[in-house]
Amino acid sequence: MGNHNRCLANVVKDLDGKVFNVLTKSTSGSHLKYCNRRLKTNSLYSKDGQVRLSLSPGGCIAWDLNIETVQLEFMANGDIKLLRFFLKTGKGKFMTITQNPI
């Protein structure tokens, strides 16, 4: 919780002005792809551990530290991995944000 604003700033810095793809997977086996996305202008919401970055033309990157354990990993190839584990259920969601094809 103490460094979520710094982590969010790093995500925004890495994605600002870039076209990227997002692949999400859940521990239940479902997955979603969001291709050719950009951060929306003024899309940042951050309050009390809740974070949301709106994407254009749709979708969002979000997490809530009040109900999830969140890990961010900035890869050497420029990809960002976001791992979210829900505290009550233990289920997880895994997000890869990349400029490479998915």
MMTF fields as JSON, N, C-alpha, C and O atoms, coordinates in Angstrom:
{
  "mmtfVersion": "1.0.0",
  "mmtfProducer": "UNKNOWN",
  "numBonds": 407,
  "numAtoms": 408,
  "numGroups": 102,
  "numChains": 1,
  "numModels": 1,
  "chainsPerModel": [1],
  "groupsPerChain": [102],
  "chainIdList": ["A"],
  "bondAtomList": [4, 2, 8, 6, 12, 10, 16, 14, 20, 18, 24, 22, 28, 26, 32, 30, 36, 34, 40, 38, 44, 42, 48, 46, 52, 50, 56, 54, 60, 58, 64, 62, 68, 66, 72, 70, 76, 74, 80, 78, 84, 82, 88, 86, 92, 90, 96, 94, 100, 98, 104, 102, 108, 106, 112, 110, 116, 114, 120, 118, 124, 122, 128, 126, 132, 130, 136, 134, 140, 138, 144, 142, 148, 146, 152, 150, 156, 154, 160, 158, 164, 162, 168, 166, 172, 170, 176, 174, 180, 178, 184, 182, 188, 186, 192, 190, 196, 194, 200, 198, 204, 202, 208, 206, 212, 210, 216, 214, 220, 218, 224, 222, 228, 226, 232, 230, 236, 234, 240, 238, 244, 242, 248, 246, 252, 250, 256, 254, 260, 258, 264, 262, 268, 266, 272, 270, 276, 274, 280, 278, 284, 282, 288, 286, 292, 290, 296, 294, 300, 298, 304, 302, 308, 306, 312, 310, 316, 314, 320, 318, 324, 322, 328, 326, 332, 330, 336, 334, 340, 338, 344, 342, 348, 346, 352, 350, 356, 354, 360, 358, 364, 362, 368, 366, 372, 370, 376, 374, 380, 378, 384, 382, 388, 386, 392, 390, 396, 394, 400, 398, 404, 402],
  "bondOrderList": [1, 1, 1, 1, 1, 1, 1, 1, 1, 1, 1, 1, 1, 1, 1, 1, 1, 1, 1, 1, 1, 1, 1, 1, 1, 1, 1, 1, 1, 1, 1, 1, 1, 1, 1, 1, 1, 1, 1, 1, 1, 1, 1, 1, 1, 1, 1, 1, 1, 1, 1, 1, 1, 1, 1, 1, 1, 1, 1, 1, 1, 1, 1, 1, 1, 1, 1, 1, 1, 1, 1, 1, 1, 1, 1, 1, 1, 1, 1, 1, 1, 1, 1, 1, 1, 1, 1, 1, 1, 1, 1, 1, 1, 1, 1, 1, 1, 1, 1, 1, 1],
  "groupList": [{"groupName": "MET", "atomNameList": ["N", "CA", "C", "O"], "elementList": ["N", "C", "C", "O"], "formalChargeList": [0, 0, 0, 0], "bondAtomList": [1, 0, 2, 1, 3, 2], "bondOrderList": [1, 1, 2], "singleLetterCode": "M", "chemCompType": "L-PEPTIDE LINKING"}, {"groupName": "GLY", "atomNameList": ["N", "CA", "C", "O"], "elementList": ["N", "C", "C", "O"], "formalChargeList": [0, 0, 0, 0], "bondAtomList": [1, 0, 2, 1, 3, 2], "bondOrderList": [1, 1, 2], "singleLetterCode": "G", "chemCompType": "PEPTIDE LINKING"}, {"groupName": "ASN", "atomNameList": ["N", "CA", "C", "O"], "elementList": ["N", "C", "C", "O"], "formalChargeList": [0, 0, 0, 0], "bondAtomList": [1, 0, 2, 1, 3, 2], "bondOrderList": [1, 1, 2], "singleLetterCode": "N", "chemCompType": "L-PEPTIDE LINKING"}, {"groupName": "HIS", "atomNameList": ["N", "CA", "C", "O"], "elementList": ["N", "C", "C", "O"], "formalChargeList": [0, 0, 0, 0], "bondAtomList": [1, 0, 2, 1, 3, 2], "bondOrderList": [1, 1, 2], "singleLetterCode": "H", "chemCompType": "L-PEPTIDE LINKING"}, {"groupName": "ARG", "atomNameList": ["N", "CA", "C", "O"], "elementList": ["N", "C", "C", "O"], "formalChargeList": [0, 0, 0, 0], "bondAtomList": [1, 0, 2, 1, 3, 2], "bondOrderList": [1, 1, 2], "singleLetterCode": "R", "chemCompType": "L-PEPTIDE LINKING"}, {"groupName": "CYS", "atomNameList": ["N", "CA", "C", "O"], "elementList": ["N", "C", "C", "O"], "formalChargeList": [0, 0, 0, 0], "bondAtomList": [1, 0, 2, 1, 3, 2], "bondOrderList": [1, 1, 2], "singleLetterCode": "C", "chemCompType": "L-PEPTIDE LINKING"}, {"groupName": "LEU", "atomNameList": ["N", "CA", "C", "O"], "elementList": ["N", "C", "C", "O"], "formalChargeList": [0, 0, 0, 0], "bondAtomList": [1, 0, 2, 1, 3, 2], "bondOrderList": [1, 1, 2], "singleLetterCode": "L", "chemCompType": "L-PEPTIDE LINKING"}, {"groupName": "ALA", "atomNameList": ["N", "CA", "C", "O"], "elementList": ["N", "C", "C", "O"], "formalChargeList": [0, 0, 0, 0], "bondAtomList": [1, 0, 2, 1, 3, 2], "bondOrderList": [1, 1, 2], "singleLetterCode": "A", "chemCompType": "L-PEPTIDE LINKING"}, {"groupName": "VAL", "atomNameList": ["N", "CA", "C", "O"], "elementList": ["N", "C", "C", "O"], "formalChargeList": [0, 0, 0, 0], "bondAtomList": [1, 0, 2, 1, 3, 2], "bondOrderList": [1, 1, 2], "singleLetterCode": "V", "chemCompType": "L-PEPTIDE LINKING"}, {"groupName": "LYS", "atomNameList": ["N", "CA", "C", "O"], "elementList": ["N", "C", "C", "O"], "formalChargeList": [0, 0, 0, 0], "bondAtomList": [1, 0, 2, 1, 3, 2], "bondOrderList": [1, 1, 2], "singleLetterCode": "K", "chemCompType": "L-PEPTIDE LINKING"}, {"groupName": "ASP", "atomNameList": ["N", "CA", "C", "O"], "elementList": ["N", "C", "C", "O"], "formalChargeList": [0, 0, 0, 0], "bondAtomList": [1, 0, 2, 1, 3, 2], "bondOrderList": [1, 1, 2], "singleLetterCode": "D", "chemCompType": "L-PEPTIDE LINKING"}, {"groupName": "PHE", "atomNameList": ["N", "CA", "C", "O"], "elementList": ["N", "C", "C", "O"], "formalChargeList": [0, 0, 0, 0], "bondAtomList": [1, 0, 2, 1, 3, 2], "bondOrderList": [1, 1, 2], "singleLetterCode": "F", "chemCompType": "L-PEPTIDE LINKING"}, {"groupName": "THR", "atomNameList": ["N", "CA", "C", "O"], "elementList": ["N", "C", "C", "O"], "formalChargeList": [0, 0, 0, 0], "bondAtomList": [1, 0, 2, 1, 3, 2], "bondOrderList": [1, 1, 2], "singleLetterCode": "T", "chemCompType": "L-PEPTIDE LINKING"}, {"groupName": "SER", "atomNameList": ["N", "CA", "C", "O"], "elementList": ["N", "C", "C", "O"], "formalChargeList": [0, 0, 0, 0], "bondAtomList": [1, 0, 2, 1, 3, 2], "bondOrderList": [1, 1, 2], "singleLetterCode": "S", "chemCompType": "L-PEPTIDE LINKING"}, {"groupName": "TYR", "atomNameList": ["N", "CA", "C", "O"], "elementList": ["N", "C", "C", "O"], "formalChargeList": [0, 0, 0, 0], "bondAtomList": [1, 0, 2, 1, 3, 2], "bondOrderList": [1, 1, 2], "singleLetterCode": "Y", "chemCompType": "L-PEPTIDE LINKING"}, {"groupName": "GLN", "atomNameList": ["N", "CA", "C", "O"], "elementList": ["N", "C", "C", "O"], "formalChargeList": [0, 0, 0, 0], "bondAtomList": [1, 0, 2, 1, 3, 2], "bondOrderList": [1, 1, 2], "singleLetterCode": "Q", "chemCompType": "L-PEPTIDE LINKING"}, {"groupName": "PRO", "atomNameList": ["N", "CA", "C", "O"], "elementList": ["N", "C", "C", "O"], "formalChargeList": [0, 0, 0, 0], "bondAtomList": [1, 0, 2, 1, 3, 2], "bondOrderList": [1, 1, 2], "singleLetterCode": "P", "chemCompType": "L-PEPTIDE LINKING"}, {"groupName": "ILE", "atomNameList": ["N", "CA", "C", "O"], "elementList": ["N", "C", "C", "O"], "formalChargeList": [0, 0, 0, 0], "bondAtomList": [1, 0, 2, 1, 3, 2], "bondOrderList": [1, 1, 2], "singleLetterCode": "I", "chemCompType": "L-PEPTIDE LINKING"}, {"groupName": "TRP", "atomNameList": ["N", "CA", "C", "O"], "elementList": ["N", "C", "C", "O"], "formalChargeList": [0, 0, 0, 0], "bondAtomList": [1, 0, 2, 1, 3, 2], "bondOrderList": [1, 1, 2], "singleLetterCode": "W", "chemCompType": "L-PEPTIDE LINKING"}, {"groupName": "GLU", "atomNameList": ["N", "CA", "C", "O"], "elementList": ["N", "C", "C", "O"], "formalChargeList": [0, 0, 0, 0], "bondAtomList": [1, 0, 2, 1, 3, 2], "bondOrderList": [1, 1, 2], "singleLetterCode": "E", "chemCompType": "L-PEPTIDE LINKING"}],
  "groupTypeList": [0, 1, 2, 3, 2, 4, 5, 6, 7, 2, 8, 8, 9, 10, 6, 10, 1, 9, 8, 11, 2, 8, 6, 12, 9, 13, 12, 13, 1, 13, 3, 6, 9, 14, 5, 2, 4, 4, 6, 9, 12, 2, 13, 6, 14, 13, 9, 10, 1, 15, 8, 4, 6, 13, 6, 13, 16, 1, 1, 5, 17, 7, 18, 10, 6, 2, 17, 19, 12, 8, 15, 6, 19, 11, 0, 7, 2, 1, 10, 17, 9, 6, 6, 4, 11, 11, 6, 9, 12, 1, 9, 1, 9, 11, 0, 12, 17, 12, 15, 2, 16, 17],
  "groupIdList": [1, 2, 3, 4, 5, 6, 7, 8, 9, 10, 11, 12, 13, 14, 15, 16, 17, 18, 19, 20, 21, 22, 23, 24, 25, 26, 27, 28, 29, 30, 31, 32, 33, 34, 35, 36, 37, 38, 39, 40, 41, 42, 43, 44, 45, 46, 47, 48, 49, 50, 51, 52, 53, 54, 55, 56, 57, 58, 59, 60, 61, 62, 63, 64, 65, 66, 67, 68, 69, 70, 71, 72, 73, 74, 75, 76, 77, 78, 79, 80, 81, 82, 83, 84, 85, 86, 87, 88, 89, 90, 91, 92, 93, 94, 95, 96, 97, 98, 99, 100, 101, 102],
  "secStructList": [7, 6, 6, 2, 2, 2, 2, 2, 2, 2, 2, 2, 2, 2, 2, 6, 6, 7, 7, 3, 3, 3, 3, 3, 3, 3, 6, 6, 1, 7, 3, 3, 3, 3, 3, 3, 3, 3, 3, 3, 3, 3, 3, 3, 3, 3, 3, 6, 6, 3, 3, 3, 3, 3, 3, 3, 1, 1, 7, 3, 3, 3, 3, 3, 6, 6, 6, 3, 3, 3, 3, 3, 3, 3, 7, 6, 6, 1, 7, 3, 3, 3, 3, 3, 3, 3, 6, 6, 6, 7, 7, 3, 3, 3, 3, 3, 3, 3, 1, 1, 7, 7],
  "xCoordList": [0.837, 0.0, 0.879, 0.525, 2.019, 2.873, 3.522, 3.885, 3.671, 4.343, 3.451, 3.959, 2.122, 1.263, 1.254, 1.099, 1.412, 1.463, 2.731, 2.69, 3.85, 5.1, 4.984, 5.41, 4.411, 4.218, 3.305, 3.58, 2.231, 1.31, 2.01, 1.812, 2.812, 3.549, 4.487, 4.64, 5.113, 5.996, 5.225, 5.707, 4.035, 3.2, 2.81, 2.925, 2.356, 1.948, 3.135, 2.996, 4.3, 5.5, 5.847, 6.2, 5.75, 6.093, 5.084, 5.463, 3.817, 2.772, 2.351, 1.749, 2.647, 2.172, 2.631, 3.823, 1.677, 1.967, 2.251, 2.559, 2.155, 2.472, 1.206, 0.206, 1.267, 0.22, 0.688, 1.836, -0.205, 0.186, -0.968, -2.102, -0.666, -1.642, -1.693, -0.697, -2.863, -3.045, -3.64, -4.649, -3.009, -3.514, -3.786, -2.885, -5.028, -5.368, -5.741, -6.396, -5.314, -5.658, -6.076, -5.564, -7.016, -7.427, -7.063, -6.801, -7.047, -6.743, -7.85, -7.644, -9.01, -10.097, -9.935, -10.697, -8.935, -8.663, -9.171, -8.85, -9.954, -10.454, -9.357, -8.442, -9.474, -8.524, -9.203, -10.181, -8.667, -9.16, -7.961, -6.887, -8.168, -7.138, -7.686, -8.817, -6.876, -7.192, -6.028, -4.922, -6.271, -5.193, -5.277, -6.351, -4.115, -3.982, -4.644, -5.5, -4.25, -4.792, -3.793, -2.593, -4.312, -3.532, -4.151, -5.316, -3.368, -3.939, -4.813, -4.423, -5.997, -6.849, -6.255, -5.679, -6.405, -5.96, -6.76, -7.978, -6.076, -6.717, -7.477, -8.572, -6.893, -7.586, -7.23, -7.717, -6.416, -5.865, -6.798, -7.233, -7.102, -7.836, -7.032, -6.704, -6.718, -5.992, -6.434, -6.254, -7.023, -7.461, -7.555, -8.173, -6.948, -7.042, -6.736, -7.416, -5.724, -5.324, -6.07, -5.752, -7.055, -7.781, -7.184, -6.985, -6.899, -6.256, -7.004, -7.408, -7.188, -7.79, -7.17, -7.112, -6.706, -6.218, -7.14, -7.16, -7.896, -8.805, -8.015, -7.048, -8.459, -7.795, -8.688, -9.913, -8.068, -8.788, -8.389, -7.194, -9.329, -10.74, -11.624, -12.84, -11.128, -11.986, -11.184, -10.055, -11.766, -11.11, -10.379, -10.358, -9.775, -9.005, -8.009, -8.129, -7.041, -6.088, -6.426, -6.424, -6.718, -7.171, -6.71, -6.449, -6.619, -6.402, -6.9, -7.064, -7.143, -7.659, -6.922, -7.166, -6.032, -5.213, -6.01, -5.489, -7.261, -8.108, -8.63, -8.969, -8.7, -9.232, -8.292, -8.617, -7.127, -6.198, -4.767, -4.41, -3.956, -2.516, -2.053, -2.429, -1.245, -0.861, 0.655, 1.359, 1.141, 2.565, 2.739, 2.033, 3.667, 4.023, 5.453, 6.331, 5.675, 7.025, 7.281, 6.532, 8.337, 8.737, 9.846, 10.95, 9.547, 10.461, 11.52, 11.3, 12.66, 13.752, 13.345, 13.886, 12.396, 11.963, 10.903, 10.4, 10.556, 9.576, 8.173, 7.308, 7.926, 6.62, 6.389, 7.332, 5.125, 4.735, 3.85, 2.886, 4.169, 3.336, 2.66, 3.311, 1.347, 0.55, -0.137, -0.923, 0.156, -0.419, -1.322, -0.896, -2.572, -3.554, -4.117, -4.564, -4.094, -4.648, -5.683, -5.372, -6.909, -7.998, -7.864, -7.723, -7.91, -7.654, -8.664, -8.272, -9.943, -10.977, -10.952, -11.102, -10.765, -10.89, -9.556, -9.486, -8.497, -7.196, -7.062, -5.988, -8.146, -8.086, -7.237, -7.086, -6.683, -5.797, -6.131, -6.807, -5.641, -5.696, -4.291, -3.597, -3.893, -2.549, -2.652, -3.34, -1.985, -2.066, -0.661, 0.27, -0.53, 0.702, 0.4, -0.498, 1.151, 0.997, 2.256, 3.363, 2.083, 3.223, 3.0, 1.863, 4.097, 4.023, 4.203, 4.108, 4.456, 4.608, 3.247, 2.289, 3.144, 1.866, 1.498, 2.368, 0.192, -0.264, -1.135, -1.618],
  "yCoordList": [-1.189, 0.0, 1.249, 2.264, 1.169, 2.333, 2.817, 3.988, 1.94, 2.362, 2.27, 2.276, 2.184, 1.994, 3.203, 3.034, 4.4, 5.581, 5.592, 5.981, 5.167, 5.089, 4.034, 4.264, 2.877, 1.817, 2.284, 2.036, 2.952, 3.478, 4.491, 4.47, 5.361, 6.34, 5.65, 6.115, 4.552, 3.805, 3.161, 3.139, 2.638, 2.052, 3.139, 2.941, 4.271, 5.37, 5.838, 6.067, 5.982, 6.433, 5.461, 5.892, 4.163, 3.163, 3.101, 2.764, 3.414, 3.259, 4.55, 4.509, 5.681, 6.961, 7.181, 7.103, 7.456, 7.748, 6.536, 6.684, 5.343, 4.12, 3.338, 3.426, 2.577, 1.61, 0.271, -0.124, -0.428, -1.681, -2.67, -2.314, -3.902, -4.981, -5.497, -5.452, -5.988, -6.503, -7.906, -8.117, -8.854, -10.213, -10.503, -10.395, -10.873, -11.234, -12.707, -13.231, -13.353, -14.758, -14.877, -14.169, -15.782, -16.023, -17.449, -18.285, -17.721, -19.068, -20.048, -21.26, -19.546, -20.427, -20.823, -21.645, -20.235, -20.615, -19.66, -19.827, -18.663, -17.72, -16.713, -16.465, -16.143, -15.119, -14.108, -14.418, -12.904, -11.808, -11.117, -11.021, -10.638, -9.876, -8.5, -8.361, -7.496, -6.125, -5.643, -5.451, -5.448, -5.087, -3.62, -3.02, -3.069, -1.696, -0.68, 0.097, -0.693, 0.218, 1.328, 1.2, 2.397, 3.53, 3.942, 3.649, 4.622, 5.21, 6.382, 7.186, 6.48, 7.64, 8.861, 8.769, 9.993, 11.24, 11.461, 11.286, 11.843, 12.062, 10.832, 10.947, 9.657, 8.414, 7.85, 6.78, 8.524, 7.991, 8.218, 9.34, 7.119, 7.214, 6.445, 5.279, 7.067, 6.408, 7.001, 8.192, 6.143, 6.607, 5.413, 4.401, 5.532, 4.525, 3.11, 2.159, 2.968, 1.643, 1.15, 0.083, 1.9, 1.541, 2.305, 3.517, 1.586, 2.181, 1.772, 0.619, 2.725, 2.413, 3.316, 4.536, 2.681, 3.385, 3.013, 1.858, 3.962, 3.698, 3.648, 4.385, 2.745, 2.56, 3.026, 3.047, 3.392, 3.763, 2.773, 2.577, 2.146, 2.429, 1.703, 1.707, 1.096, 0.486, -0.397, -0.778, -0.718, -1.544, -0.7, 0.528, -1.376, -0.661, -1.603, -2.825, -1.012, -1.719, -1.261, -0.063, -2.209, -1.821, -2.821, -3.989, -2.319, -3.184, -2.482, -1.262, -3.274, -2.749, -3.423, -4.592, -2.7, -3.264, -3.583, -4.225, -3.147, -3.46, -4.891, -5.461, -5.477, -6.838, -7.768, -8.937, -7.261, -8.045, -7.865, -6.844, -8.887, -8.76, -8.546, -9.307, -7.524, -7.151, -7.143, -6.66, -7.697, -7.66, -7.101, -7.503, -6.184, -5.617, -6.007, -5.946, -6.408, -6.736, -6.035, -6.213, -5.245, -4.559, -5.387, -5.472, -5.997, -6.924, -6.162, -5.02, -6.805, -6.199, -5.883, -4.956, -6.643, -6.426, -5.329, -5.075, -4.672, -3.591, -4.02, -3.17, -5.325, -5.808, -5.497, -5.36, -5.392, -5.221, -6.401, -6.699, -7.069, -8.164, -7.688, -7.188, -7.852, -7.473, -8.729, -9.346, -9.106, -10.3, -9.861, -9.119, -10.315, -9.939, -11.214, -12.114, -11.287, -12.423, -11.911, -11.083, -12.4, -11.954, -12.581, -13.797, -11.747, -12.193, -13.218, -14.18, -13.053, -13.964, -15.326, -16.357, -15.335, -16.583, -17.211, -18.414, -16.41, -16.908, -17.022, -17.35, -16.754, -16.807, -15.655, -14.629, -15.849, -14.843, -14.435, -15.153, -13.262, -12.753, -12.292, -11.669, -12.615, -12.302, -11.474, -11.865, -10.353, -9.453, -9.205, -8.899, -9.344, -8.979, -7.812, -7.882, -6.742, -5.532, -5.445, -5.36, -5.466, -5.567, -4.766, -4.52, -4.365, -3.757, -4.82, -4.518, -6.031, -7.148, -7.757, -7.544, -8.506, -9.187, -10.2, -10.779, -10.395, -11.418, -12.443, -13.385],
  "zCoordList": [0.0, 0.0, 0.0, -0.599, 0.67, 0.816, -0.473, -0.579, -1.446, -2.669, -3.905, -5.027, -3.721, -4.887, -5.814, -7.023, -5.298, -6.162, -7.019, -8.186, -6.443, -7.207, -8.3, -9.432, -7.968, -8.963, -10.087, -11.26, -9.733, -10.727, -11.635, -12.849, -11.068, -11.865, -12.853, -13.982, -12.446, -13.335, -14.482, -15.614, -14.202, -15.26, -16.262, -17.472, -15.765, -16.647, -17.486, -18.687, -16.856, -17.568, -18.697, -19.795, -18.438, -19.445, -20.592, -21.713, -20.343, -21.355, -22.031, -23.103, -21.443, -21.969, -23.407, -23.705, -24.296, -25.693, -26.555, -27.737, -25.995, -26.736, -27.059, -26.347, -28.139, -28.467, -27.905, -28.107, -27.195, -26.553, -26.586, -26.906, -26.253, -26.183, -24.752, -24.03, -24.349, -22.996, -23.096, -23.768, -22.424, -22.328, -20.867, -20.036, -20.54, -19.163, -19.114, -20.014, -18.057, -17.801, -16.351, -15.485, -16.091, -14.711, -14.331, -15.196, -13.029, -12.57, -12.956, -12.899, -13.343, -13.792, -15.256, -15.765, -15.943, -17.319, -18.378, -19.555, -17.995, -18.994, -19.348, -18.564, -20.548, -20.956, -21.87, -22.549, -21.873, -22.706, -23.344, -22.748, -24.568, -25.26, -25.59, -26.054, -25.347, -25.734, -26.591, -26.086, -27.883, -28.803, -29.205, -29.235, -29.511, -30.005, -29.077, -29.501, -27.838, -26.829, -26.519, -26.765, -25.985, -25.469, -24.141, -23.871, -23.318, -22.119, -22.53, -23.377, -21.931, -22.187, -21.504, -20.42, -22.153, -21.543, -20.257, -20.24, -19.196, -17.889, -17.408, -16.857, -17.617, -17.3, -15.934, -15.566, -15.196, -13.958, -12.777, -12.519, -12.054, -10.799, -9.762, -9.978, -8.665, -7.589, -6.261, -6.006, -5.408, -4.096, -3.154, -3.486, -1.995, -0.937, -1.425, -1.038, -2.266, -2.742, -3.962, -4.488, -4.424, -5.636, -6.804, -6.728, -7.889, -9.048, -10.305, -10.447, -11.223, -12.516, -13.577, -13.426, -14.659, -15.838, -16.986, -17.411, -17.491, -18.602, -19.902, -20.096, -20.797, -22.073, -23.206, -23.086, -24.289, -25.489, -26.57, -26.792, -27.247, -27.358, -26.357, -26.552, -25.33, -24.314, -23.376, -23.683, -22.238, -21.239, -20.214, -20.301, -19.235, -18.223, -17.565, -17.646, -16.925, -16.068, -14.657, -14.376, -13.764, -12.424, -11.38, -11.671, -10.144, -8.991, -7.749, -7.731, -6.699, -5.432, -4.292, -3.995, -3.66, -2.593, -1.334, -0.422, -1.27, -0.12, -0.174, 0.863, -1.362, -1.494, -2.255, -2.467, -2.669, -3.468, -2.989, -2.402, -3.256, -3.182, -4.614, -5.506, -4.845, -6.203, -6.308, -5.422, -7.428, -7.732, -9.134, -10.059, -9.292, -10.589, -10.901, -10.04, -12.139, -12.571, -13.904, -14.865, -13.948, -15.165, -15.797, -15.26, -16.942, -17.594, -18.409, -18.813, -18.642, -19.405, -20.842, -21.444, -21.401, -22.785, -22.902, -23.997, -21.778, -21.787, -21.404, -21.192, -21.309, -20.882, -19.408, -18.628, -19.05, -17.646, -17.28, -17.985, -16.191, -15.683, -14.407, -13.49, -14.365, -13.212, -12.702, -13.42, -11.473, -10.854, -9.719, -8.833, -9.739, -8.72, -8.093, -8.803, -6.77, -6.039, -5.048, -4.192, -5.161, -4.301, -2.915, -2.788, -1.886, -0.519, -0.031, 0.629, -0.329, 0.185, -0.506, 0.15, -1.811, -2.568, -2.936, -3.184, -2.975, -3.396, -4.912, -5.417, -5.637, -7.097, -7.603, -6.94, -8.799, -9.336, -10.749, -11.486, -11.109, -12.478, -12.832, -12.028, -14.055, -14.509, -15.782, -16.725, -15.812, -16.942, -17.492, -16.747, -18.813, -19.496, -20.409, -21.248, -20.245, -21.064, -21.908, -21.377, -23.239, -24.128, -25.402, -25.807, -26.025, -27.34, -28.428, -29.618, -28.026, -28.949, -29.275, -28.532, -30.364, -30.68, -29.586, -28.936, -29.403, -28.442, -29.154, -28.526]
}
